[in-house]
Amino acid sequence: MKSSRGFTLLWLAATTSALGDGVRWIALPLLAVRVSTDPGTVALVTAAEQAPWLLFGLFAGVLADRYDRRRVIWWTDLGRAALAAGFAVAVVCGAATIALIAAVGFLLTCGETVSAAATGGLVPALVPAPHRPAANGRLQAGVLVTDTLIGSPLGAVLFTVAAGLPFAVDAVTFLAAAVLIALVPGRYRPVEPATRRVRSEIAEGVRFLWSHRLLRLLCGLAAVNAVVFTGLVAVLVLYATEVMHLSPTGYGLLVATFAVGGIGGGLAAGRLASRLGTRACLVGAVTVYALCAAGLGVAGNVLVAGAAIAVFGAASAVSGAVTASVRQTAVPDRLLGRVTGAFRLVNFGAGPLGAVGAGALAQVAGLRAPFLAAAGITVVMAIVTARYLTPASIRVSQSM
């Protein structure tokens, strides 16, 4: 390992900034509702927060492949700290309009895409290949703790105290993350940094992803998982309240089990990858998705549902950590940001298809149908993964 201290500082920076993301994620729509109660207007804020992953992700990869990745994260966090601090002042002064809220959400998520691309490229520089599943799993687990389990409820509490307080806390977390990442020793500019026109550089990353058989398979697998996950999330609130008759608090606790399972899966990813291997982890994760979706669709019991969602979260974390590790090993350093950006673009683009499809299916066949359909889809994907994710293809990627 180049620097265990370096990875620890990266982990601390990532989890600290994720705390601010979680606080802002819950506070921004609450602020929008205070300004306007029109559903379409409020939805615009959420759309603005999500749009950068589709519109800016590829360009973020170019930035991560052009410059020192540690400095990219540092500048990004400093910029987000200044933006969040200025927005907190605007909220306190009563100057927050829907247009301003949406613009701030968009710009802060743009920064998140850049930081994520640079972080993904920094991990292989700090962690040797055999330890990357554990490192990526730790990053996922840490982000789930600070973003989901701590940040979101904290954001709601802070907003009730003062509307500008969550954004001030957001600014502080970004500033702290910038200080932590500045302490990472060394320089981390790609060996052959991208220097051509942006369009050409993006095209090069997309071509590499498409031409690499293993990465193309993993990207397709991740896209199907995004369709399934987003679809189930879209109908889960109705399933929880109408089928299981849960209160809003009960629904919130049910959703939280995904994060709890994800933390366990993230922490166990390295151990599972070393003992079972890449192929077994990925095929096993997709098989677990199928079992969990089927269990949710058949049982309708809150305890079974909570257990299924927790196990789904654990499998998702293991799959994510192992996939990231394969990508970090298979992709040349000079292309890692762009290939990762293209990978994420496919995933974020596929997710809304699941939400639309699950909603339409639930209208026609009932609320259990999307869960059973998801089980069928993931069974097919498990078979495809087992057939084409061969030990030989994994060895080839690990030898690059």
Disulfide bonds with the S-S distance in Angstrom:
none
